[in-house]
């Protein structure tokens, strides 16, 4: 199990690397995270929902993703509540206070432990991942995902620390010392992640950390920029607000407060003809070649905000002036005439007018659609998946095109070459470069290989195998 000194220390990336390394070494690995909190989710082949990070890790292990890899998924809503998804299906909304109360926790604990047991009967090793900080002692009694899960799995634990944010000695030592004696004994190694600069400068620090913590440092992994692995969280998106570029097709993605499944734009981001950026600046929409409204966990709440801050009006004006507007999932719902929520599924807003760019309307329903889909576009067979609440008048049509407006419920819509060529066909002549002929699947697989090489170079895999095989 990989646990962290805090959130965003790189546990998911290291877990992804280990899934590919163990596969390379002849094993049959599978990822596992008992509880994940993310708006970036994915539909399994069975039409159930899990966190995107575990789907990526399964892809690195070259196995189909399954809900047993992430049995409990928390998806924050707009009004201080979280949708709880258990074994791929929503079981209701809860406030944070209600969720972390002890009542009912044992039922969830039993469910996630059963999922692990099923998975571990089929795969070896299981690459487990904790959540957030491993030392939140105020939540110890209700914790389902960190050390209690390690105890159930009899797992050796590796602590991942982020040196880039500073305080690596204090956070590492504190994370270990705040454990109970039983849990402290499970922590068998430390990986220092996100190092910048000359590794020789940390040689003395590595020895100091081992002496201080009484735990070996298995590796110091440098920061990388030339390997592309799908991100789990949206915290980096505001940093992707680049200015418009000459000689590129400028694509502006509306930066929603509750944006979900932003991985829909990974293919466009690596297209050398394209400059894709996230923005809520009205002036950017006036000059963009294409505007995309992405998915959201809170469609009505985000639509209300777009109308309040003037972005909705800016998109309508750009569309009127000939700009191509694309809506995906919640963004697709926003492009219609109205969105109604008579039963308060999303919150307290009963109805809002949409942007009126598509001749359709949406009614929010309690039933959630989660499925993988195939569809034809531009004469080619395409693939994607749906995860949404709400029914629209055009549900039976995979893609709706009306003039210079395209709407679809399908995530992964823009992963398909025929779709990319369609949306760029009238604009690509301004681009100065041509796209690679490497498929997106091949590109991703190559990135997993590069990531595995990177981690294998800096982590003592021999020592890690010794720790794993010496566990009785």
C-alpha positions, -999 to 999 in steps of 0.1 A, spaced: 0 0 0 11 35 -9 1 61 16 9 98 17 21 126 40 -7 146 24 -29 150 -6 -14 154 -41 20 140 -31 20 116 -61 6 84 -47 -15 77 -78 14 82 -102 37 59 -82 9 33 -80 4 36 -118 41 31 -123 42 0 -101 12 -15 -119 32 -14 -151 65 -24 -135 49 -55 -119 33 -64 -153 67 -60 -170 82 -84 -144 57 -111 -152 31 -106 -125 -7 -100 -127 -11 -67 -108 -43 -48 -101 -49 -14 -85 -71 -9 -54 -83 22 -36 -110 16 -11 -124 51 -11 -117 78 -37 -130 114 -38 -130 127 -73 -153 142 -100 -132 125 -126 -148 91 -130 -151 64 -155 -176 37 -167 -165 1 -164 -173 -24 -191 -203 -35 -169 -216 1 -170 -207 9 -134 -188 39 -121 -153 42 -105 -126 68 -100 -107 77 -131 -73 71 -114 -80 34 -108 -92 31 -144 -58 46 -155 -39 22 -132 -59 -7 -146 -49 4 -181 -13 5 -170 -17 -31 -158 -34 -39 -191 -66 -53 -175 -102 -41 -177 -112 -18 -149 -137 -31 -123 -156 -16 -94 -137 -39 -70 -107 -16 -77 -125 14 -63 -156 2 -44 -164 35 -28 -164 68 -48 -174 102 -33 -185 129 -58 -189 163 -42 -221 181 -51 -228 218 -52 -245 223 -18 -221 209 8 -231 173 1 -214 144 -16 -229 117 -38 -218 83 -24 -212 57 -51 -209 21 -37 -198 -7 -60 -204 15 -90 -239 27 -81 -251 58 -63 -267 51 -29 -276 87 -20 -262 121 -10 -246 128 24 -231 158 42 -194 154 53 -206 153 89 -230 125 83 -206 106 61 -178 105 87 -201 96 117 -195 62 131 -230 50 125 -232 30 93 -195 30 88 -191 -7 94 -214 -15 65 -192 5 42 -161 -11 58 -175 -45 51 -182 -36 15 -148 -23 7 -130 -52 24 -152 -77 4 -142 -59 -28 -105 -62 -19 -109 -99 -11 -125 -105 -45 -98 -86 -63 -69 -102 -44 -82 -137 -53 -77 -129 -90 -46 -107 -90 -11 -106 -74 2 -82 -63 -25 -57 -54 -12 -21 -57 -32 -4 -30 -35 33 -25 -44 54 5 -61 88 4 -50 122 15 -28 122 46 -22 90 65 -20 109 98 -54 124 102 -58 110 137 -91 127 143 -106 105 115 -89 73 126 -120 56 140 -140 62 108 -111 57 83 -119 32 56 -90 37 32 -56 41 49 -42 20 77 -74 1 86 -74 -12 50 -37 -21 52 -45 -41 83 -73 -60 66 -50 -67 36 -20 -75 57 -2 -51 35 33 -36 38 30 2 36 52 26 17 50 63 27 52 88 -2 64 123 6 64 154 -15 97 172 -12 86 200 -36 62 215 -12 88 218 16 89 203 51 96 168 39 114 158 71 87 170 95 58 156 74 76 122 70 86 119 106 52 131 118 33 108 96 51 78 110 52 89 147 14 97 148 6 60 140 -3 34 166 26 11 173 9 -17 153 4 5 123 38 21 126 54 -14 122 36 -18 89 55 12 73 85 -5 57 98 22 33 97 58 22 96 72 -13 106 109 -16 87 122 -46 89 153 -69 125 161 -64 140 190 -84 177 195 -90 209 174 -84 200 142 -65 235 143 -50 224 172 -29 200 150 -10 223 121 -3 230 133 33 193 141 37 183 106 27 206 92 55 192 117 80 156 107 71 164 70 76 181 76 109 152 99 121 123 77 110 139 42 114 126 33 79 146 29 47 143 54 19 135 32 -11 140 60 -36 141 97 -44 120 103 -76 127 134 -96 99 156 -110 91 149 -147 75 170 -174 80 149 -205 57 120 -194 19 124 -198 -3 106 -174 -40 115 -170 -45 137 -140 -70 127 -112 -79 162 -99 -87 195 -114 -63 215 -92 -39 221 -121 -65 233 -146 -63 270 -138 -25 268 -145 -35 258 -181 -48 293 -189 -25 301 -217 -29 331 -240 -42 327 -275 -15 317 -301 -10 325 -337 -7 296 -360 -28 273 -338 -65 264 -335 -74 281 -302 -98 260 -282 -113 276 -250 -127 252 -224 -151 269 -200 -136 266 -165 -166 254 -145 -165 254 -107 -176 217 -106 -158 205 -137 -156 168 -142 -140 144 -166 -116 170 -179 -96 141 -193 -120 145 -223 -95 170 -237 -62 151 -234 -61 142 -270 -67 178 -281 -41 190 -257 -14 169 -274 -25 178 -309 3 200 -322 -22 220 -343 -42 230 -312 -37 255 -283 -63 243 -257 -67 263 -225 -92 266 -196 -107 300 -190 -136 320 -176 -124 353 -191 -151 367 -214 -126 382 -238 -110 348 -245 -143 335 -258 -146 363 -283 -113 353 -300 -114 315 -296 -119 293 -327 -138 266 -307 -155 268 -273 -162 237 -252 -186 234 -223 -173 204 -203 -189 180 -180 -199 190 -145 -212 174 -113 -236 204 -107 -251 214 -140 -277 239 -127 -253 255 -102 -226 260 -128 -252 272 -153 -264 298 -128 -228 310 -123 -222 313 -161 -253 334 -164 -243 355 -134 -207 362 -145 -215 369 -182 -198 338 -197 -231 323 -209 -238 355 -229 -203 356 -242 -206 320 -255 -240 328 -272 -224 359 -289 -195 338 -301 -218 312 -315 -238 338 -333 -206 351 -349 -198 316 -362 -176 301 -335 -181 263 -331 -195 255 -297 -193 219 -283 -210 207 -251 -202 174 -234 -224 158 -207 -234 186 -184 -221 211 -209 -244 195 -235 -274 199 -211 -265 236 -208 -267 241 -246 -304 232 -246 -336 253 -240 -342 244 -204 -329 223 -175 -355 212 -149 -349 196 -116 -384 191 -101 -373 166 -75 -342 186 -63 -318 159 -74 -290 185 -77 -300 210 -52 -324 239 -46 -326 254 -82 -358 240 -98 -353 252 -133 -330 274 -155 -331 284 -191 -302 269 -211 -281 288 -237 -307 279 -263 -282 267 -289 -297 232 -293 -334 223 -297 -336 200 -267 -344 202 -230 -333 182 -200 -351 169 -168 -329 158 -139 -338 123 -127 -326 102 -98 -316 73 -121 -280 76 -132 -268 65 -166 -233 48 -166 -223 28 -197 -196 23 -223 -209 31 -258 -200 27 -295 -212 51 -321 -206 60 -357 -191 94 -366 -177 105 -400 -179 69 -413 -158 55 -385 -167 34 -355 -160 54 -323 -160 46 -286 -167 65 -254 -187 63 -222 -216 80 -204 -219 90 -168 -248 114 -161 -280 122 -144 -309 136 -164 -329 128 -195 -328 149 -226 -351 148 -256 -322 136 -278 -310 107 -256 -314 82 -284 -291 102 -307 -254 98 -296 -244 132 -311 -265 162 -319 -253 186 -345 -272 218 -353 -253 243 -374 -221 253 -355 -231 236 -323 -224 200 -313 -237 183 -282 -232 148 -267 -234 129 -235 -204 108 -245 -172 113 -225 -142 103 -247 -160 118 -277 -129 138 -285 -106 108 -282 -118 96 -316 -97 107 -347 -128 111 -370 -143 135 -344 -111 155 -341 -108 159 -379 -144 170 -382 -141 198 -356 -108 210 -370 -116 206 -407 -124 243 -414 -97 256 -391 -67 233 -395 -53 253 -424 -42 280 -400 -22 254 -380 15 253 -389 21 217 -378 5 183 -386 -7 157 -361 11 125 -353 -3 93 -367 2 75 -334 -32 64 -319 -42 77 -285 -41 41 -271 -6 36 -283 4 70 -270 -9 62 -235 7 28 -235 41 44 -244 37 69 -215 31 40 -190 64 25 -203 82 58 -199 68 62 -164 78 27 -154 113 33 -166 115 66 -147 103 51 -114 124 19 -118 155 40 -123 151 59 -90 133 34 -67 151 3 -53 129 -23 -68 150 -51 -54 145 -38 -19 108 -34 -26 105 -70 -37 123 -81 -6 98 -62 16 68 -77 -3 81 -113 -3 92 -113 34 57 -105 46 44 -137 63 
